[in-house]
Amino acid sequence: MSTFTRASLAAAIVASTVCLAGGPTAAFEPKNVECIAPANPGGGWDFTCRQAGKALYEMGKTPGPVQVSNKAGGGGAVAYAEVVSKRNSENNLIVAASTATTTRLAQGQFAGLTADQVRWLGALGADYGVIGVAKDSPYKSLGDLMTVLKEDPGKVSIAGGSAVGGWDHLKVLIAAKAAGIDDVRTIKYIAYQGGGEAVTQLVGGHVQAFTGDISEALGFMESGDLRVLAVLAPERLPGNLADIPTAKEQGIDAVGANWRGFYGPGGMTDEAYEYWSQAFEELYASDAWQKIMADNGVMPFGLSGPELQSFVDEQIIEIQEISREIGLIK
């Protein structure tokens, strides 16, 4: 079973049902809170900082508006290094993170920095992976596609919007391993500059399958150009996405969650850590945040404090295992 399907992950998709009693401890009171978005304005990390910061302030979890600082570079490495080396003891600093962060940590792309040098505070949603084909493809299920990949892998090229070894690539490898494909190096993955370009290549008949996130697939699903074989979520997604089958219900126990959340400095006090962990748990459970998720296509996924720490540890181990198999790391 994929480590993505542990019990806490399954529980995480239940929105607004788990909230610690009493609220954050009074031992720590935040002030002059800063959120670092490790990229330029726009995009997922910037969105996460700005939306969560605004909501925390409106809920009274910060005494004033949260200052957002954009620190791009190295796919998050510049911000991570600054927090670890220069701002390790700050209690009023939170940093946007995602599966891209854990992937780069797992593959050693942060110049010797490790996941245990920060404190993982909270996850506030996810963009789940999908595997799809063109509308006229002969593959009618994920099982059909995996059977061909197992028997004649050269017959199928799979397009994604990340580099080789990036998250789009790893998602399809996670599914392949769960489907019983022993040597995932046989899978032909072709990297393009974004999911849109990858789907365009699929529609044009240049590749036979697509791996990406549900958010970037929606428009092509609505136009009829993309037929999604499976969503890599623990259970079916809500609303108008409920018709998409999961990989798990097709006998392939794989989950690929591009989660959005936050870490803080490793030297943050226990009181501050508890405060932020509980604050993010309450934020996730709030009606206001659930509306933000729905309005922006963010899917249910909520973990905080030790639960998020365990999930990150397990995600990194799984990414390292797959990355070794395809020769990205030793």
N, C-alpha and C positions, 0 to 999 in steps of 0.2 A: 504493500500500500504506500502510495506517495505520502511523504511527510506533510504535504499541504493539506491532507484530509484528516488530520488529527482532530480530536473532539473539540478542542477550543476553537478551531477554525470553523467547524460546522456551527458551533454556537454563535460565532461572531456575526453570522448573517441575519440573526434575529434582531431587528432594529427596535430600539426603545423598550427593551424588556429587562435589561440588566443594568441597574444603577446602584452604586453604593449608597447606603443609608447615611444621612447626616451631612454629606458634602465635604469639601476639602478641609483639612485640618487648619486650625487657626494659628498653628505654630509658625507658619510662613505666610507672609503677606507680600504679594508681588508689587513691584513698582518699576516704572520705566521699562516695560517689557519690549524686547526686540525679537523679531522673527527673521531669520536669514533664509532667503530663497536662493539656493545655490545655482542660479541661472539668471539670464537676462529677463526683464519684464515680459509677461506673457508665458504661456505654457503651464504645465502641471504644478511645478513647485511654487511658482509665483501665485497661481490660483489658490493653492492650499494655504499659503501664508496669509494672503489677503482675506480670503473668505473666513478662515478659522479665526484670525485675529479680530476681525470685525464682530464675529459672533461671540467670541469670548468677552469682548468689551461690552456688548449689548446685554450679555447675561450677568454682568457684574463680576466676572472672574479676573478682570484686570482693572486697575483704578483709572486708566486712561487708554486712549487708542494705542494699539500695538504698532510700533514702528517696523516697517518692512524694509530690509536691506537686501539688495540683489548683489550676490557675489558669485559671478559666473567663473567657470574654469575647470577643466579636467573632469567634466561630467559629475561635478560635486566635490572633487578632490580639494579644490582651493578652500572652500568653506569648511570642509571636514578637518583639514590640516590646521586652519586658523582656530577652530574650536578646541582641538586637542592640544595645540602647542601654546596658544596665547590667551585663551578664554576658558580654560578648563574649570575654573571654580565659580563661574557666574551662575546665579540662580534665576535670573530674569531673561535668560536666552533660550529660545527654542529654534529649531532648524527643521525645515521641510525635508522630508525623505520619501522614498518609494522603493519599489522593487529594483529600480535602476541603481539605487544606493547599495543595496545588499548584493546585487550582482557584481558590481565593481569591487566591493570589499572581498567577495568570495574569490574573485579572479586576481586579487592582488594588485589592482590598478590604482590604489591609493597610496603608493610608495611606502609600503611597510606598515601602514596604519591598519588597525583591526577593529572589529565591531564591539569589542569589550572596552574600548577607550571612551565610549559615550554611554549615555543612559537612554534607553528607548522608552518613550513616554506614551504615545498613543497613536492608533490608526483610526482614520475617520471615513473610510470608504475604499473602494477598489474599482478597477477597470479589469474585468475578467477577459481572459484570452478566448479566442475563437479559432477554429479551423474550418475553412470553407472552400468551396469549389465554384466554378462558373455554372450558370443556370442550366446549361445543356450537358453538364458532366455526367459520365456514366456511373460515377460513385454516388450512391444514394444514402450511405451512412458512413460514420467514422470507421466502423469495422471494415467496410468495403475498401476504404483507402488504406487502412493499416495492413490488410491482407496483401494488397499489391506491394506495399512498401516492404513487407516481409519476404514475399516470393520473388519479386522482380523490382528492386529499388530503383534501378536505372530508368524505369518507365515513368517516374513521377519526379518533377521538380517543384519545390515549394517556395513561394515568394514571401518575403517579410520586409518590414520597414526598418529593421535594426541591422547592425553589422553582424558578421559571423561571430557567434558566441554571445550576442546580445539577447535581450529578453524574448524577442519574437522567435529567434532561432531556438532558444532553450525550451520555450513552451511546447513546440512540436516534438522535441526530443523527450521531454517529460511524458508526453502522451505515448510516444513510440515505445519507451521503456515499459510503461504500464501495459501496453498491448503485447508485450512479450518479444519485442525486437531486441536481440542481445547486442548487436553491434550498431549503435546509432550513427556511426561514421559513414554508413552506407547511404544515409538519407541526404539527398541533394537539396541543399538550401541555397537560395539566391537572394542576396541582400540588395535592397533598393533604398532610395532616399525618402523614406516615409511610407506609411501604409497605403496612401492614395496611389502612389506610383506602382506599388506591388499589386494592388487590385487591377489597375489598368493593364499590367502585363498579363494577369490572369484572364481578363475579359478578352484581350487580344489573342489569346491562345498560345502565348509564349511559355507559360508554366501551367501546371495542372492543379495546383492547390495554393491556398493562402493561409498564412498564420499572422494574427494580429490581435488587437483588442476590440471589444464590442463597440466602443465609442467610434472608432474609425471605420467600422464595418457597417454602421447603421444606414448611412446614406446609400451605400451600394446594395444593401438588402432591400431598402425601400424602392429603389429603381428596378430591382429584379435582376441586376447583373451578378449578384453574389448570393449563393445558397449556402448558408452556414450548416455544416454537418454536426457541430457540437460546440457548446460553450464549456469552458474549463472552470466551472463553478461547482461548489459542493451540492447545490440543488438548483432547480430552475429559477431563472430571474423573474422579477415581478412584472406586472403590467403587460404591455404589448409584446414583451420579449418571452413570455411564458411558453410560447409554442416551440422554442428552440430546445432540443434535447441536450442534456448534459452528457459528457463523456462517460461519467460514472454509470448512468442508467443504461449505457450501451456496453457495459462490461469492461470499460477502460477506466480504472480508478485513478484519474489524474485531475489535478486542480492547478490552475495557473492564475494567481491573483496579483495584478499590478497594483499593490496597495498604496494609499497615500497617508502619510502621517508625519510624526515628528520625533526627533531625538534632542537631547540636551547634553550639556557638558558632563564628562565623566566625574568631575569633582563636585558636581551639584550636591548640596546637602540632602540627606534623606527626607527632611521635612519638605524641601522644595520638590523633590522627586515625587513624593506622595501627593503633594498639592496638584502638580501638573498632570499626573496620571489620572487622578480623580476628576480634575477639571475636564480633561479630554473625554473621559467616560461619560460625564454628565452632558457635555456638548454633543457627543454622538447620539445620545438618547433623546435629545431635545427635538421638539417639533420644528424649530427653526432650522436646525441642521438637516433634518430629514427632508425638508423642503428644498434646501440648497442642493442636496444630493439629487433629488428628483429633477430639479430644474436644469441640472448640468450633466445628467447622464452618469452620475457616480453611483455605483452599486453598493448594497449593504456589505459591510465588513468592519467590525469594530473590536479592537483589542486594546488594552492599556496595561501599563506597568509590567509586572512579571509575565503576564500572558503574552504580551507583545515581545518581550525579551526572549521567551522560549520559542516563539514563532520565528523570529529573526535568526536565532541560532540554528534552528532546523532548516530554514530556507537556505542559509549559507552552506550548510553541509551538503544539501541536495544539489545546489548549483555547482559546488566544487566537484562533486562526484561526476556530474555530467560533463563539466568543463575538462576534467582529466581524460574522460573517455574520448573526447574529440580533439585532444592534444593542445588545448588552450593553456593549461597549467600542468605542472609536473606533480 
